[in-house]
């Protein structure tokens, strides 16, 4: 299994009554009342340090993504951070760590060859370690913040990816005259080290149209669930069913799962250390009205039918009020997997085997978690959980065709008592 340390880069200092005073963590949270540029600079630097610590602890990848006008995650251009991490890891001799850009939102970037160029820069600086994430994007980002017409978003996304792939691989000048993008002459400089282009990854939130896109084009899918394995069971079962209909095998490396994780010396101490940060994440950072998450027209008809036929909708619906749930409730529901190394190992392995996923996106800093606790969490996870997870699927004979060749490292041997 490939394990990536993924970072939201959240604003970690909000008033206790934030979710009562403001109607949304996205778009409506006023910078002039809440923001502090010096704090933001500190958070950015701490986040980079946390990701680099994960690289030193042996994580397979470092993950960043794009969001706008919010307190949940203000990494507005993940490629700035991807390029920084490419240079830092290369200089530190950590040149087997992938840069997983989960990623830049191509549907709201015009022209999208800007993302193709930036991804090529990261691949060149890193020496061929990029995983090129291609998210459709949330409505609050693409539609509300960047003004993309909701009903056009999926079409723009698909066309942008086609344009990027051609720009990376064409051996002649070409003009592009698409429905959404028109370019008189394309001749991309630079181009990626990896040929024909870096491995692609499509993150999503349970859209059946996205599953079909992945299976049709042989691209892996990352389910970005904030509600743990219970919401993922039904989603990924249907993802694999759609794959079989497309003639795809059940190679676990076709799928990824995102999971918040907190590790401490004991289960009790873990709940004590991480509980308030779990509540901060779900009560404040996910304080988001449905009309911002998915404005009318943003979700296509097939995906809407699929979503509302899901019996586990209650675990996926952002309109459900999470405020009555305490940290203990959410930890018991495994929204966040929190506990001792043994507990976390057991729960993560069970989840990944049940879901048949070969890529795990671990979020070791979430909510209001301070830098020192995040570093400790990464340290404990890296030392006592990570080696165990990296051995998953090794003996099953599957090949990971969607990971940089340069980063195909051999998992460490089992630690005593962790076989």
N, C-alpha and C positions, 0 to 999 in steps of 0.2 A: 504494500500500500504506500502511496505517496501522501505525505502529510504536510500541508502548507500552514504557516502561521499568517493569519489574515487580520488586518487592522482596519477599523472604521475611522480612526482619528476623531473621536467625539469631543464635544465641549464638555469638560468634566466638572464644571462649577456652575450650577443653576440654583435659583432660589427654591426653597422647600415647596412653595405654593405655585411653582412654574405651571403645572398642568391645570391649575384652577385659574390662574391669571391670564394665560394665553391659550388660544384655541388650537394651536398646532405647533409642533416642534419644527415643522417645515414651512417655509415661506413667510409665516406670520410672526415668527419670533424676532422682535426688533433688536437689531445690532446696537442701536444707540442707547438701549436700556440694559442690555445683557452682555454685549461683547467687550472684550479687552484684548487689543492686538498684541500686547506683550505676553499675556497668558497664551494666546494662540501660538505665538512663536515658541513658547516653552513646550506646549503640547506637541507641536510638530517635531521639535528636536527629540523629545522623549519618545515619541512614536517611532522615529527612525532608530533610536537606540534600542528600543524593544524589539523591533524587527531584526536588527543586527545581532542582538543577543540570541534570538531564535535561530538565526543562521549558524552561530557558533555552537549552539546546543544540538545541531544536527538535523534540524527541520529540512525537508526536501525542497520547500519553496517558500517564498515570501509574497504575500498577497496584498494588493491595494485596489481601490475602486473609486468611482466618480459619483459625487452627489453635489447638490447646489442649494444655497440659501437655506441652511438648516443648522441645528445644533447636534443632530444625530451623527454626522460625519462630514467634515468640511475639507475633504481631500478633493478639491474641485477639479484638479488635473492630476490624475494618478500617474501620468507619465513623467511628471517632474520628479516624483518620488521613485518611480521605477528606474529612471536614469541615475538618480543619486545612489540607490541601492546597488545598481549594476556596477558602478565605480567602486563603492565601498567594499562590496563582497570580493570583487576582483583583486583589489589592493590587499585585502586580508587573506588571500589565498583560499577563499571559499568559492572556488569557481566550479563547484558541482551543485550549487543552490540555484534553483529555477526562479525567475522573476515572473510571477503569475499576476498579470494585469487583468483584474476580474471585472471590469476593466474600463476602458474608455467608451463612452456612449456614442456610437457612430451615427445613430439616427438623427441626433441633434447637432452634429458637427458638419458644417458645410465649408468646403467640400470634404468628404470623408477621407480623401487621400492625405489630409493632414494627420489623421490617426495612423494611416499606413506609414507615413514618413516617421512619425514619432516612435512607433513600434520598431521600425527598422533601426532607428538610433539606439534604442535599448538593446536590441539584439546585437548590434555592432559593438557597443561598449562592453557588453557582458561576454562577448565571444561566442554567442549562439545559445543563450539560456532563457529566451523569452517564451512564455505561454501567452498567446494573444487572446484575451477574453473579449467577447463581443456581445454585451448585454443589450437587450431591447431597451431597457431603461424604465424607471418608474414614471408615472404620470406627473408627480409633483416636480420631477426634474425636467423631463423632456417637454411636457405640455404646459405646465404652469410657469416654471422658471425660464425655459428657453423658447416658449411660444410655438412649439410644433403642434400642428393640428392633430388631435388624438387619432382620428380615423386613418391618417396617413402614416402614423408612426411605424407600424410593422412593415409596410411597403418600402418606406425609406430605409429601414434597417436592412432588409433583405437585399435591396439594390446596392446599398453602401458596401456590404460584404462582398458582393460580386465584383464591384469596382475595385476594392482593395486587393482582392486575390489576383485580379488581372494585372493591376499595377505592380504587384510584387513579382509577377512571373513573365510578363510579356517581353519578347525580344524584338519588338518593333514599336515605333511611336503609334499611338492610337488616339482617336477622338472618342469621347463618351457622350452619347446623346440619350440619356435615360429619361424616365418619367419625372424623377425628382432632382437629378443632378446632370449638368451639362458642362463638359470640359473640352476645349478645342484641341488640346494636345497633352497627352500624358506620357511622361518619361521619368519615372520615379528615381530620385537620388536622395538618400542612399537606399540600398535594398538590404534585406536581412541576410545574416550569415547562414541561417538554416534554409535548406532547399527542399522543395520548391518555395516554402515559406514556413514560418514558425507554426507549431501545433496550435490549433484553434480550440477554444472552449466557450460554450454558450451558457451563461448563467440564466436562471429563470425562476419563476414563482408559480409553477404548476399549470402553465398554459399547454394544452394539448397540441396547439399549432407549433409551439416551440419544440416539443418532443418530436413531432413529425419532421420538422426542419432538420433536427440533429440526425435522425435516423436516415433521412434521404441523402444527406451529405456526409455521413460517417464522421460526425463531430460529437465529442462528449458533451454531456449535459450536467450542469451543476445546480442542484436544488438549493436555493437560498431560503431555507426555512428557519424562522426564529422560534419555532414551537416544538423543536425536537423530533425524535423518531416517530412519535405518535402521528404527527401530521404527515411525516414522510412515508409511512407505510403505504398508504393508499396511493399517494402520488407516484412513488417509484415503482410500485407494483404495476400501475397502469403504464408508466414509462416503458417497463420491460415488455409488457403485453404489446404495446405499439411497435416495439422493436422487432418482436417475433413476426408481426404482420408485415414488416418491411424486410424480413429475411435476415435480420441481424442476430448475431449470437449474444450470449449473456456475459460477455467479457466485462468483469466489474469495473475495468478502467474506462468504460463508456459513461460512468456516472460518478458524480461527486456530491458530497453533502457538507453543509456548513453547520457548525455546532459551537455554541458558547461553552467554555470549559473553565473550571476553577479547581486547582489541586492544592491541598494542604496536608499536614502531617496526619490528621485524623478527619473522619467525616464531620464530627462536631466542630472542630476548628475551622474546617472549610466553610461550613454554613455560617459560622460566626464572622469569618473574614470576608466572604464574598456576598453575603445576603443582601446588604444594603445597596451593593452595586448592581445586583440582579434587579432589585426593585427600581433603582434609578433608570436602568436601561428600559425596562418594560413600561414603567409608569410615566416616564418623562420623555425619553428619546423616541419611543414608539407612539407618542401622543400625536396621532395623525388621523384626520377625518377621511372617510372613504372617497369623498369627491376630489381630494388631492391625490390619494393613492392611485386611483384609476378613474379619471374623468370619463364621462359618457363617450363611447366610441374608441377608447384606448384599448379595450379588450375585444378581440374579434368574436364573432358569434359562436364558432365551434368551441373556443376556449371557455366562453361563458357557460355554455351548456355543460361542458365537462366539469367545470368548477362547481356549479350548483347541483350536480348529481353526485358530488363527493360526500359520502356519509360522515367524513371527518372534517367537514367544513368548519365546525366550531373551533377546531384547533388552528385554522388558517385565517379566520376572518378578523381583519384589523378593526372592524367596527365593534367587536365584542369589547366590553369594558374590562380591562385588565386590572383596574384599580383595586377591586375587592381581593385580588389574589396577593397573598403575602409571599415573601421570598421562599418560605418553607413550602408553600403550595406549588410554586413554580419549579422548585428543585425536585419535589416529589413527582411532578408531571414531566420532569426531564426537559423542560424548556432550556435550562442550563444544566449541564452535567457537572456536579460539584461534589467533591469528596476526597478521600484519601487516594494515594496512587493506585492501590488495589481496586478500590471502588470504581475509579474513573477508567482504569484499564478494562475491567470487566464490562462496564456499561457501554463503552465505546466499541469494544470488539463485538459485543452482541448486536449493537445497532448496525454496525457496518456489514456484518455477515448477513443479518436479516434483510437489509436493504440492498445487498449485493453491490456495494460501492467500493471502488478502488482508489478514490481520491477523497481525502478528508480535509476540509478547511476548518482549522481550529481557530477560535477567537479567544485568545488568552487575556486580552485587555478589553473590558466592556464597561459601559456606564461611567460611573464616577471613580472607578478604580485608580488609586494613585500609582505613580511610577514605580515605587519600591515594591508594592504588592504585585504589580504586573511582572516585574523582573523576577521576583520569587516564583510566581506561577509558571513562567516560562522555564525557569531553572528546574523546578520539580517535575514538570511535565516532560521536559527534554531528557532528564536523567532517568526517570522511573516509569514513564508511560510510553514515550515515543519509540524506543527500540522494540518494544513488544508489538505496537501497531504496525510498524514498518515491515514486520515479517508476515503480516496477513497476505494471503494470496500467493506467496512466493512458491509454495509447493503445489499450487493448483494448475500450473502450466500456462497461465495466461500471459500474453505479451502486451505491454503498455506501448501502444503505437502513438500515443498522444502526449508525449513528454519529451523534452529536449534530449537528444542522444547524449549530450555532454553531461547530463544530470542523472543518468541511469546508474546510480551507485548501488552497491551491494549492501543490504541491511546488516546492521551490527549483530553479532551473536547474542543469544539469549543470556540475560542476567540470571544469577542464581535465584531460584524461586519464582521466576517469571516465564518459564517455558510454556 
